[in-house]
Amino acid sequence: MSADWYPGIRAFCAHWKYAQMLQETFAALEREFNEENDACIDAAKGLVECACRVLIEELDDPLAPLKPEATDTPLGQLVGLATRLLNLGAVRHRAFSDLIKQHNKLTESLRVLRNEGGTVSHGKDGFIAKLSAHHRRSAMLAADAIVTFLHEGYLEREPDPVRTFEPYERFEAANAIIDELVSLRAEPDEDGLLHVVAVLPDGEEVPLAIEPSRLLFGVDREAYKLVLNACREAKAAAPRNLEVA
């Protein structure tokens, strides 16, 4: 079957490619859907739940947390919380507000469809006939609509660089501004730390201290490996040099 039934889910999972559990759930969804198994309905509901948890973890303020502690939080509550953290409900027109509320109804419909038709989460009569392709596609479309709604809302935001799970590349515009206007000055100290000073546009200086190994590991793993091998060779040769001296 064509993956065009869930392009929004695919885009979300591609964006959060480092979220391992999300990727496992997505793999299960694709496998069960392509093999025309009703278990794809369970996977669709599970993926929406997992996607909500990814966004809640990313957006929740640790100083005023809203993240539910229970592991069995209802799906509708998770979608509602993700919508709230994304400020998607803050619209001035009643019609748009009502439209957004329909996602809650769609979420509930997906939950009911999973309970009725899913084969994994709740055991079914072993002799009943499987659902039609239309039922499975309905689950995919419902899940995709919810995930797309949340994902597109998230992409319009700039993540908090202090607590985000996003990579450096997500901050392309911010990185460009810093690289254009900030200069760096660096020098080592007697403790082996590299002291880096970021000079701001107004002349103010922001001091940083970092081990050379941490800088190399975080910026260029190939360079880290090259430097490590060179240092190991130098350390191994050091006793021989002392003996010759």
Beta strands, then each sheet from edge to edge (+ up, - down):
strand 1: 183-188
strand 2: 194-199
strand 3: 205-210
sheet 1: 1+ 2- 3+
end
